[in-house]
Amino acid sequence: MAGYRVTAESIKTARQLYRYLMRTCEDLPEKPMQVHYKHYVRQGFHSHSDETDPERLKQIIDKAIEDSKWILEKYKK
């Protein structure tokens, strides 16, 4: 779907979270910031790739979304 963007509320899987966070990085104002946070997202994805507990996955997703909103708000100022 062209132009379709996953919303934070609709994220249910690690893959959806990864794509959401990578696209969110593109909303940062400067290229070096985008590169830094994309690297951070990749590292986090790989470090939690073996997680299977649904409750823990929900916690990780919620925390990642909360952190991404905080980072975007920080750099908007």
C-alpha positions as CSV (number, residue, x, y, z in Angstrom):
1,M,0.0,0.0,0.0
2,A,1.6,3.2,-1.1
3,G,1.7,5.8,1.7
4,Y,0.6,3.4,4.4
5,R,2.3,4.0,7.7
6,V,1.8,1.8,10.7
7,T,0.6,3.6,13.8
8,A,2.0,3.0,17.3
9,E,-1.4,1.7,18.4
10,S,-1.5,-1.0,15.7
11,I,1.9,-2.6,16.4
12,K,1.6,-6.2,17.5
13,T,4.8,-7.9,16.2
14,A,8.6,-7.3,16.4
15,R,8.7,-6.8,12.7
16,Q,6.0,-4.1,12.8
17,L,7.9,-2.4,15.6
18,Y,11.2,-2.5,13.7
19,R,9.6,-1.0,10.6
20,Y,7.8,1.7,12.7
21,L,11.0,2.7,14.5
22,M,13.1,2.8,11.3
23,R,10.5,5.1,9.7
24,T,10.3,7.2,12.8
25,C,14.0,7.8,12.6
26,E,13.5,9.4,9.3
27,D,11.4,12.1,11.1
28,L,14.5,13.3,13.0
29,P,15.8,16.6,11.8
30,E,19.4,15.7,10.9
31,K,21.0,12.9,9.0
32,P,23.6,12.0,11.7
33,M,20.8,11.6,14.2
34,Q,18.9,9.4,11.9
35,V,21.9,7.2,11.3
36,H,22.6,7.0,15.0
37,Y,19.1,6.0,16.0
38,K,18.7,3.5,13.2
39,H,21.8,1.8,14.4
40,Y,20.4,1.8,17.9
41,V,17.1,0.2,16.6
42,R,19.0,-2.5,14.8
43,Q,21.0,-3.4,17.9
44,G,17.9,-3.5,20.0
45,F,16.1,-5.7,17.5
46,H,19.0,-8.2,17.4
47,S,19.4,-8.3,21.1
48,H,15.8,-9.2,21.6
49,S,15.4,-11.4,18.6
50,D,15.2,-14.6,20.7
51,E,12.4,-13.3,23.0
52,T,9.3,-15.6,22.9
53,D,7.3,-14.6,25.9
54,P,4.3,-12.6,24.6
55,E,4.0,-10.5,27.8
56,R,7.7,-9.5,27.6
57,L,7.3,-8.7,23.9
58,K,4.4,-6.4,24.7
59,Q,6.5,-4.7,27.3
60,I,9.4,-4.2,24.8
61,I,7.1,-2.8,22.2
62,D,5.4,-0.4,24.6
63,K,8.7,0.8,25.9
64,A,10.2,1.3,22.4
65,I,7.2,3.3,21.3
66,E,7.3,5.4,24.4
67,D,11.1,6.1,23.9
68,S,10.7,6.9,20.2
69,K,8.0,9.5,21.0
70,W,10.2,11.0,23.7
71,I,13.2,11.2,21.3
72,L,11.1,12.9,18.6
73,E,9.7,15.4,21.1
74,K,13.3,16.1,22.4
75,Y,14.6,17.0,18.9
76,K,11.5,19.0,17.8
77,K,12.5,21.8,20.3
